[in-house]
Amino acid sequence: MQDTFKHKGMRNKLAKTLKAKGITDPIVLNAIKAIPRHLFLDSSFEDHAYQDKAFPIGANQTISQPYTVAFQTQLLGVKPDDKVLEIGTGSGYQTAVLLHLKAKVFTVERQHELFKRTKLFFTKMGYRPKKIVFGDGYKGLKEEAPFDGIIVTAGAPETPKALLSQLKVGGRLVIPVGVEEQEMTLYSRKSEKEFEKKTFGSFRFVPLLEDKN
């Protein structure tokens, strides 16, 4: 598949839709305009790639709705050179958005099929996260901590303590918390022991699975 003027026009239209829905950060909107979402999907979904919808990507996972990606990214407040941990690489679309914002991205995926496919896709597309790891997102990535930002792209029944502990003071964790439906939650680390918590309405995500071994 190629990236054509038609695709670019569709991305501009999508960015306008997201702006109308409340995405105000111009840097995030520019990322939506720049990244060819259709290339992250099966070619059979190409005609629908720039609708504001989630789509299946295999292994019982989905590529998140563009509004959700933009909303989480806006909450994270990424600055250039921020060290960001992404839990749930999935198709790699959210990773690409973070890379466009010039973050240093470390990303973890627990579905081996997706991990292999997306790692190969990154190489082909020239996307260069600092590290893509096959592993349990519940545990975070302790060896690379602390992080300026952590973003979780699956619904967690509760907030993993490991992720909070791996935030820098001043860092932010964006995570959807809940079982059937998730509350988008932002934790800001104020000190070694103090976190500020804010919630931003209901969303639906595939579940964040914990490795019980």
N, C-alpha and C positions, 0 to 999 in steps of 0.2 A: 504493500500500500504506500501511496505517496501523500505528501502534505500539500494540498493545492490552495489556490485563491478561494475556492468555494469553502474549503474547511476553515480557512482564516476568517472568512466572512461569518461563518456559523459560530466561531469562537467569540467574535466581537458581539454578536447578538446574545450569546450565552452570558457574557460579562455584563451586558446591559440588564438582562433578566436578574442576575445576582445582585446588581446594584439596586434594582427596584425592590428586591427582597431584604435589603438592609446591609449588604456587604459594602463598606465604605472605604476600606483601605486600598488606595490606588495601586500599591505594590502587589497586593494579592490579586486584584482584578487584572493587572498586567500579566501576572503568571498564568491566569486562566486564559487570557488571549494568546499567550505565547506557546503553551504546551499542547501538542497534537494528541488530544485524548483518544481519538479514534484508533491510534496506533497501539494503545494499551488494551484494546478490546478485540475479541474475535471479529473477523472481517464481516460476519453475518450481521453484526450490530452496527456496522459503520454508519448507516443512515440515521441511527438514533444516538450517535455518540455525543452530540452536543445538546441533547435534551437534558433537562435537569432531573435525571433519574439515575438510580443505581442499576447495575447489570451484573449477572453472574459471570464469574471468571474461572470456574472450575474449583474442585476440592471444597465444595459447599461454601465458597467465599464469594464476595461481591466487590466490584469497584464502587466506591461510595458515590453518592449523588454529588455533583459539583458544588451545590450550595453547602453541603456538609463539610466538604474538603475546605472550601473557602472560609466557612464559619470557624472551624477548628484552627485554621492557619491564622486567621485574624486574631483570635483569642490568644494564640501562642505569642504573638508580637515579636516575630523573628527579626533580628538585626544581622547584617553581614558579619560572617565569621562566628556567629553563635554556634556552639556545639549542641546539636539536637539529637535526641534519641527517639526513633520512631518504633513503636511496638505494633507490628502487623504490616509487613512490607506489601503484601497482596500483589496487585498488578504493578505497583511501582509508581502510580500516578501521584499520590500524595508525596512520595519521595522526590519526584521530579519538581513538584511545586516548591518544596523546601530548598532544593538545589538552586532553583531559579532565584530564590531569595538570598542566595549566596551563603546558606548555612552549611556547616560541616556536619554531614548527616551520617549517623550510625543507625542501621535499621535491622530489626529482628523479625524473622518469620518462622512459624512452627510447622507449617504444612510443607513437607519436603518437595512435593511436586511443584508448588508455586515458587518456593525458594530457588529451585534449579532453573525454572523457566524465566523468572524475573531477573535473576543474576545474568543469564545469557542475554536477555533483552537489554539490560543496562549497558552491557559491553557493546552490543550492536548499535545502540543509539548514542553512545558516547556519554551516558550519565555516569558520574563517578562519585557515589557515596564513599565516605571514608572507610566504611566496613558494612558488609551485608552478612548477617549471621543466621545460621539455622539453629534455632533454640527456643527456649521457653520465655516468652515476653514477661510473664509474671515476675521473673527474677531480674528483669532489666539487663544491664550490661555493666556489672560492678567494676570490671577491669578497666573500663573507659570513663567511669564517673569521676568527678561530678559533671552534670550537664546544665547548660543555660535553659534548655527547654526539653520537655518530654511530651510526646503526643501519642495517644493510644487510639487506634483505628478499629477497635472492636469493643463490644459492650462488656464491662467488667461487673460482676455481681457486687464487688466491693473494691475499694482502692488498694492495690498492692502496696504494702509498707516499703518493700524494696525500692519501688519507684520514687516514693517520697524521699527516701534516704539518699537517693542518687542525684537529687537536685542541688545545685549551688544555692547559697543564700542569694536571694534576688531572682532565682529561677522560677519557671512556671511549668506546671503539669496540666495538660488538657486531657480529660478522660471522661467518656460516657459511662455513668455508673447506674446499674439496675439490671433486672433480670428480663422481664417481658419487654419493658420499655426503659430507656435510659435517660437520666438527667445529665445534660452536658455540664461538666464540673471543671472549674479552674481552681487549682491550688497555687498560691504564690508563697514561696518560702521567705519568711521575714527574718528568721534567725535560725540557729542550730535546732531549736526546739519548737519554734512557732511558725504555723502556717495559716494563711488566710484562705478561706474557702468561699467561692461564689458559684451559683448555679444559673444556667441559661436556657431553661426549657427542655422539652422532651424530644428525643430522637430515637430511631430504631437502628441497631447495629447487629451484625452477626456476633455470637458470643466470643469473648476472650477465654480461651481454654487454658487451663493450668495443667502442667505435667505433674501428676501425683507421685511419680517415682522419686 
